[in-house]
Amino acid sequence: MGFIIRRASDGDVPGIMAVMDEAKNLSEHPEWFVADDEDFVRRHLSEEGFVIVAVAEDGQIAGFFLVKEPRPDENLGVYLDFDSEKLKQVAVMDSAAVGTAYRGNGLQGRMLKEAEKTLDTQKFRYLMCTIHPENIYSLQNMQRHGYEVKKTVQCYGGLPRHILLKELS
């Protein structure tokens, strides 16, 4: 099965939300994935970042990868004691999900690569994300792409999360 990996547009929001709802509702481990609402996704398309989607041959959204330029109160760099200059250079690889029918096609990694290519590397030097410590699939995927666990903390209302960092040169 072939996929197109591209930047999302407003018309993709219903498909993104369908994948997000599936990830939230069908997960064996609901604590591994914190879902966002439609307003949050729309803000990322217009002002707070961007979203990469994987589109299947039938036109369905197979997966998404949401990237954000964090507000000061949600910058993961604070967990690593980044100074104010470093905090300005953080991009958060915020959330990703692939629909169950499309898993096993390497889509999370392909969307991550496209997200990294889309980022303004003149502005962003530190790419960060959070992953539940037991979510081995996502953890290994991010580690294969150069992200390293730097710390484990409680966030999102007390859920354990590894803080991962990839520094661009």
C-alpha positions in Angstrom: 0.0 0.0 0.0 1.3 3.4 -0.9 1.1 6.6 1.1 1.7 10.3 0.5 3.4 12.1 3.4 2.6 15.8 3.3 1.8 18.9 5.4 -1.8 18.9 6.5 -4.4 21.5 5.5 -7.8 22.5 7.0 -9.6 19.8 5.0 -7.5 17.1 6.7 -8.8 18.0 10.2 -11.8 15.5 10.2 -9.4 12.7 9.2 -6.8 13.7 11.8 -9.5 13.7 14.5 -10.8 10.3 13.4 -7.2 8.8 13.8 -6.8 10.7 17.1 -10.2 9.4 18.4 -9.3 5.9 17.4 -6.0 6.1 19.2 -7.7 7.4 22.3 -10.6 5.0 22.3 -9.1 1.7 21.1 -5.8 1.8 22.9 -5.0 -1.0 25.3 -3.1 1.6 27.3 -5.1 4.9 27.4 -2.4 6.5 29.6 0.1 6.3 26.7 -1.8 8.8 24.5 -3.2 12.2 25.5 -5.7 13.2 22.8 -6.2 16.8 21.7 -9.4 18.5 20.6 -10.3 19.8 17.2 -9.6 23.5 18.2 -6.1 22.5 19.3 -5.4 20.8 15.9 -6.8 23.7 14.0 -4.6 26.2 15.9 -1.6 24.1 14.9 -2.5 24.4 11.3 -2.7 28.1 11.4 -0.6 29.6 14.2 1.2 27.3 16.7 3.0 24.8 14.5 2.0 22.3 11.8 0.8 18.8 11.2 2.1 16.2 8.9 -0.3 13.5 7.6 0.1 10.2 5.9 -2.6 9.8 3.2 -3.5 6.3 2.0 -4.2 5.5 -1.6 -7.9 5.6 -1.0 -7.6 9.3 0.3 -8.1 8.4 3.9 -5.8 10.0 6.6 -3.8 7.0 7.8 -1.8 8.9 10.5 -0.7 12.3 11.7 2.3 13.9 13.4 1.7 17.2 15.2 4.6 19.6 15.7 4.3 22.7 17.8 6.2 25.8 18.7 5.6 25.7 22.5 4.3 28.5 24.6 6.5 29.3 27.5 4.3 27.4 30.0 4.5 24.2 27.9 8.1 24.2 26.8 9.7 20.8 27.5 13.1 22.5 27.7 12.2 23.6 31.3 12.5 19.9 32.4 16.1 20.0 31.2 16.8 23.4 32.8 17.3 25.2 29.4 18.1 28.9 29.7 15.9 31.4 28.0 17.9 31.4 24.7 17.7 27.6 24.4 13.9 27.6 25.2 13.3 29.8 22.2 14.9 27.1 20.0 12.7 24.2 21.1 10.2 22.5 18.8 8.0 19.9 20.3 7.2 16.8 18.3 3.9 16.8 20.2 1.8 13.8 19.2 1.6 11.1 16.6 -0.9 8.3 15.8 -1.4 5.9 13.0 -4.8 4.2 12.4 -4.9 0.5 13.3 -5.6 -0.5 9.6 -2.4 1.2 8.5 0.1 0.1 11.2 3.2 -1.8 10.2 4.0 0.5 7.3 6.6 2.6 9.1 4.4 5.7 8.9 5.3 7.2 12.2 9.0 7.3 11.2 8.2 8.6 7.7 6.0 11.4 9.1 8.7 12.3 11.6 11.3 12.6 8.9 9.0 14.9 6.9 8.2 16.9 10.1 11.9 17.4 10.7 12.5 18.5 7.0 9.6 21.0 7.4 11.0 22.7 10.5 12.8 26.0 10.2 16.3 24.8 11.2 17.4 28.4 11.5 15.0 28.9 14.3 14.8 25.4 16.0 17.8 23.5 17.3 16.3 21.3 20.0 13.6 18.8 19.1 11.8 17.3 22.1 9.0 14.9 22.8 7.4 12.9 25.6 6.7 9.2 25.6 5.2 6.9 28.2 8.0 4.7 29.6 6.2 1.5 28.7 5.4 2.6 25.1 8.4 0.7 23.6 7.2 1.0 20.0 7.2 4.8 20.0 10.3 5.0 22.2 12.4 2.8 19.9 11.1 4.6 16.8 12.2 8.0 18.2 15.5 6.6 19.4 16.1 5.2 15.8 15.7 8.8 14.6 18.3 10.2 17.0 16.2 11.2 20.0 17.6 10.4 23.5 15.8 9.9 26.8 17.1 12.7 29.0 14.7 12.5 32.0 11.6 10.8 33.3 9.0 13.1 34.9 5.3 13.3 35.8 3.3 15.5 33.4 -0.2 15.7 31.7 -1.9 15.5 35.1 0.5 13.1 36.8 1.3 10.6 33.9 4.9 9.3 33.7 6.7 10.4 30.6 10.3 10.2 29.3 11.5 13.5 28.0 13.4 12.9 24.7 15.8 15.3 23.0 17.4 15.5 19.6 19.8 18.3 19.0 20.3 19.6 15.5 23.8 20.7 14.5 
